[in-house]
């Protein structure tokens, strides 16, 4: 009987330990997938994975999304977030990216990119990006 109790206790500890390790993984959230460009000088931007982060995506065909919702460039000025993370597909025309950046004037903007080549790939790699300064004139 004692060995059965020991097995139960050890099993419970292992289950708790595995559950604790899994909870440290970032939670995936709804969004739009794009093929981002690689920037060798991009830095880790873990805040882009935060649940309250505002992410704007521009797809290869030029469609624009705020989170998972389709939107128009004019609506971006109404975003309440102080920092907006922009992920643009590497195949989208540059003019579309400029239109989005223009709509975000006055906000802190981080242009997300693929991790640099020197970053060791893991199962889940945090976001990387470049912070931009958009002046209002």
C-alpha positions as CSV (number, residue, x, y, z in Angstrom):
1,X,0.0,0.0,0.0
2,X,2.9,2.4,0.8
3,X,4.4,2.0,-2.7
4,X,1.0,2.9,-4.3
5,X,0.8,6.1,-2.3
6,X,4.4,6.9,-3.2
7,X,3.6,6.4,-6.9
8,X,0.6,8.7,-6.6
9,X,2.5,11.4,-4.8
10,X,5.4,11.3,-7.3
11,X,3.0,11.2,-10.2
12,X,1.2,14.3,-8.9
13,X,4.5,16.2,-8.5
14,X,5.5,15.3,-12.0
15,X,2.1,16.4,-13.4
16,X,2.4,19.8,-11.5
17,X,6.0,20.3,-12.8
18,X,5.0,19.6,-16.4
19,X,2.0,21.9,-16.1
20,X,4.1,24.7,-14.6
21,X,6.6,24.4,-17.5
22,X,3.8,24.6,-20.1
23,X,2.3,27.7,-18.5
24,X,5.6,29.6,-19.2
25,X,5.0,29.3,-22.9
26,X,3.5,32.4,-24.6
27,X,-0.1,32.1,-25.4
28,X,-0.8,32.3,-29.1
29,X,-3.5,34.7,-30.1
30,X,-5.5,35.4,-33.2
31,X,-3.8,37.4,-35.9
32,X,-2.8,37.5,-39.5
33,X,0.2,35.6,-40.8
34,X,2.6,37.3,-43.1
35,X,6.1,36.6,-44.5
36,X,8.2,39.3,-42.9
37,X,11.5,40.6,-44.2
38,X,14.7,39.8,-42.3
39,X,16.5,42.7,-40.7
40,X,20.0,42.0,-39.3
41,X,19.7,44.8,-36.8
42,X,16.3,43.9,-35.4
43,X,16.0,43.5,-31.7
44,X,13.8,41.4,-29.5
45,X,10.3,42.9,-29.0
46,X,8.6,40.7,-26.5
47,X,6.0,43.3,-25.8
48,X,4.5,42.6,-29.3
49,X,3.3,39.2,-27.9
50,X,1.5,40.8,-24.9
51,X,-2.3,40.2,-24.9
52,X,-3.0,44.0,-25.0
53,X,-0.4,44.7,-27.8
54,X,-1.9,46.4,-30.9
55,X,-0.6,44.7,-34.1
56,X,-1.3,45.9,-37.6
57,X,-0.7,43.5,-40.4
58,X,-0.3,44.2,-44.1
59,X,-0.6,41.1,-46.3
60,X,1.1,40.4,-49.6
61,X,-2.0,41.4,-51.5
62,X,-2.1,44.7,-49.6
63,X,-5.0,44.0,-47.2
64,X,-4.8,45.7,-43.9
65,X,-5.7,44.2,-40.5
66,X,-5.8,45.6,-37.0
67,X,-5.4,42.4,-34.9
68,X,-7.6,39.9,-36.8
69,X,-10.1,42.5,-38.1
70,X,-9.9,43.9,-41.6
71,X,-9.5,47.7,-41.6
72,X,-8.6,50.7,-43.7
73,X,-5.6,53.1,-43.4
74,X,-7.9,56.0,-42.3
75,X,-9.1,54.0,-39.2
76,X,-5.5,53.5,-37.9
77,X,-5.4,57.1,-36.5
78,X,-8.2,56.1,-34.2
79,X,-6.2,53.3,-32.5
80,X,-5.8,54.1,-28.8
81,X,-2.5,52.2,-28.2
82,X,0.6,54.3,-27.6
83,X,2.7,51.8,-29.4
84,X,1.6,50.0,-32.6
85,X,3.4,47.0,-33.9
86,X,3.4,46.7,-37.7
87,X,4.1,43.5,-39.5
88,X,4.3,43.9,-43.3
89,X,4.6,41.0,-45.8
90,X,7.9,41.3,-47.6
91,X,6.1,41.1,-50.9
92,X,3.7,44.0,-50.3
93,X,4.4,47.2,-52.3
94,X,6.4,49.7,-50.3
95,X,3.8,52.4,-51.0
96,X,1.3,50.5,-48.9
97,X,3.7,50.3,-46.0
98,X,4.2,54.1,-46.3
99,X,0.5,54.7,-46.3
100,X,0.1,52.7,-43.1
101,X,3.1,54.5,-41.4
102,X,1.6,57.9,-42.5
103,X,-1.7,56.9,-40.9
104,X,0.1,56.1,-37.6
105,X,1.9,59.5,-37.3
106,X,2.2,60.6,-33.7
107,X,2.3,57.0,-32.3
108,X,5.3,55.0,-31.4
109,X,5.7,52.4,-34.2
110,X,7.7,49.2,-34.2
111,X,8.2,47.6,-37.6
112,X,8.3,43.8,-36.9
113,X,10.8,41.6,-38.8
114,X,12.0,38.1,-39.0
115,X,14.6,37.3,-36.3
116,X,18.2,38.0,-37.5
117,X,20.0,35.0,-39.0
118,X,22.4,34.9,-35.9
119,X,19.4,34.2,-33.5
120,X,19.3,30.6,-32.5
121,X,15.9,29.2,-33.6
122,X,13.8,27.5,-30.9
123,X,10.2,26.2,-30.9
124,X,8.8,29.6,-30.2
125,X,10.9,32.6,-31.1
126,X,9.9,36.0,-29.6
127,X,9.1,38.8,-32.0
128,X,11.9,41.0,-33.4
129,X,11.6,44.5,-34.8
130,X,12.9,48.0,-35.3
131,X,11.4,51.0,-33.4
132,X,10.6,53.9,-35.7
133,X,10.3,57.6,-35.0
134,X,7.5,59.2,-37.0
135,X,7.5,63.0,-36.7
136,X,4.4,65.1,-37.1
137,X,5.0,68.0,-39.4
